[in-house]
Structure formats: structure tokens, C-alpha cells
């Protein structure tokens, strides 16, 4: 059979093992990434938020005795609900190390507040 006589049956056949890059050997692979520790490092106390920032607005609302509802937090920042909840969880709880409490009365909206230490 002459090499010029070979034809590809369909475009799907063009991506065969012949066209793929060779697999890397174990020695060529980068070093394994270490896993995260099972016990997280205690959160550092973040620097206070600058006046006028969204972080400062949220913290001011959360420090009120009654806290703030999700609607109030959304209105103050212009964020969507999932962004506010993510900020509370990631930045306020984890990075700043503050304790955020969520309460929902039977007839009202859920409210969030920071417990004083």
C-alpha cells in the first residue's frame, strides 16, 4: 500500500493517537502539590476597613444590636444575595475572624449580626 493512497474516513478520525502529544513520563511530571492542613490556621485580625468602603458599610450594619437583613446588606452594597453571603462567610468570618450569627424569626426575614467578643 502506498502512503499517498491512505485517506481519512471522516474528520472525526483526524484526531487519532497519531496526532496526540506523547504522554509525559513520571520523571517529567511536576512535583506534587501538598494538601491543605486538616486544621486551619487561626484567622489573623484584619486591618480595620477604610471609611466609605463596602466592607466598612457592611461591618457598620452588622454591629448594630439588631444586625442587618440580607435586603439591607444588598441595598448598601449593590451586590447580589449570593455575593453578600459569600462575603460574610469568606471575608468577615474566615479572613477577619469575626463571629457572624444568623437568626430568622418565624414571621420575618433572616438577619445577620456580629457577636462582640
C-alpha positions as CSV (number, residue, x, y, z in Angstrom):
1,X,0.0,0.0,0.0
2,X,1.3,3.4,-1.0
3,X,1.3,6.1,1.8
4,X,-0.4,8.6,-0.6
5,X,-3.3,6.1,-1.1
6,X,-4.3,6.4,2.6
7,X,-7.4,8.6,3.1
8,X,-9.1,9.6,6.3
9,X,-12.6,8.3,6.5
10,X,-14.1,11.3,8.4
11,X,-12.9,14.4,10.2
12,X,-13.5,12.6,13.5
13,X,-10.8,10.2,12.5
14,X,-8.3,13.0,12.2
15,X,-7.8,13.2,16.0
16,X,-6.3,9.8,16.4
17,X,-3.5,8.7,18.7
18,X,-1.0,9.6,15.9
19,X,-1.9,13.3,16.2
20,X,-1.7,13.4,20.0
21,X,1.3,14.6,22.0
22,X,3.2,11.9,23.8
23,X,2.3,11.3,27.4
24,X,4.8,12.6,30.0
25,X,6.7,10.0,32.0
26,X,6.6,10.0,35.8
27,X,10.1,11.8,35.9
28,X,8.8,14.6,33.6
29,X,5.8,15.5,35.8
30,X,6.0,18.4,38.2
31,X,6.3,17.8,41.9
32,X,3.0,17.0,43.7
33,X,1.3,19.9,45.4
34,X,0.9,19.5,49.1
35,X,-2.6,19.2,50.6
36,X,-4.0,21.8,52.9
37,X,-3.7,21.1,56.6
38,X,-6.7,19.4,58.3
39,X,-6.8,22.1,61.0
40,X,-6.9,25.6,59.7
41,X,-4.5,28.3,61.0
42,X,-6.3,30.8,63.2
43,X,-7.5,33.8,61.3
44,X,-5.5,36.9,61.5
45,X,-7.2,40.0,62.7
46,X,-7.6,42.1,59.5
47,X,-6.9,45.8,59.5
48,X,-10.0,47.9,60.0
49,X,-11.9,48.8,56.9
50,X,-11.4,52.3,55.5
51,X,-14.3,54.7,55.8
52,X,-16.7,54.7,52.9
53,X,-15.8,51.2,51.6
54,X,-18.4,48.5,51.2
55,X,-16.6,46.4,53.8
56,X,-17.0,49.3,56.3
57,X,-20.7,49.7,55.4
58,X,-21.4,46.0,55.9
59,X,-19.5,45.9,59.2
60,X,-21.4,49.0,60.5
61,X,-24.7,47.4,59.7
62,X,-23.7,44.1,61.3
63,X,-22.5,45.8,64.5
64,X,-26.0,47.2,65.2
65,X,-27.8,45.5,68.1
66,X,-30.4,44.0,65.7
67,X,-28.0,43.3,62.9
68,X,-29.0,43.7,59.3
69,X,-31.2,41.8,56.9
70,X,-29.9,40.4,53.7
71,X,-32.0,43.1,51.9
72,X,-30.3,45.9,53.8
73,X,-26.9,44.5,53.1
74,X,-27.7,44.1,49.4
75,X,-29.0,47.7,49.3
76,X,-25.9,49.1,51.0
77,X,-23.5,47.4,48.6
78,X,-25.4,46.8,45.4
79,X,-24.4,43.2,45.4
80,X,-26.5,40.1,44.7
81,X,-27.6,37.9,47.6
82,X,-25.0,35.1,46.9
83,X,-22.2,37.7,46.9
84,X,-23.3,39.1,50.2
85,X,-23.4,35.6,51.8
86,X,-20.0,34.8,50.3
87,X,-18.5,38.0,51.7
88,X,-19.9,37.2,55.1
89,X,-18.5,33.7,55.0
90,X,-15.2,34.3,53.3
91,X,-14.1,37.7,54.4
92,X,-15.9,38.5,57.6
93,X,-15.8,35.0,59.2
94,X,-12.6,33.5,57.8
95,X,-10.3,36.4,57.0
96,X,-11.3,38.8,59.7
97,X,-12.0,36.1,62.3
98,X,-15.3,37.7,63.4
99,X,-18.2,35.6,64.6
100,X,-21.3,36.2,62.4
101,X,-24.7,34.9,63.7
102,X,-27.7,34.4,61.5
103,X,-31.2,34.4,63.0
104,X,-34.6,34.0,61.4
105,X,-37.7,34.8,63.3
106,X,-40.8,32.8,62.3
107,X,-42.5,35.8,60.7
108,X,-39.6,37.8,59.5
109,X,-36.5,38.0,57.3
110,X,-33.2,36.4,58.2
111,X,-30.8,38.9,59.9
112,X,-27.1,38.7,60.4
113,X,-25.0,40.3,63.1
114,X,-21.6,40.2,64.6
115,X,-21.2,39.0,68.2
116,X,-19.0,41.2,70.3
117,X,-16.1,39.4,71.9
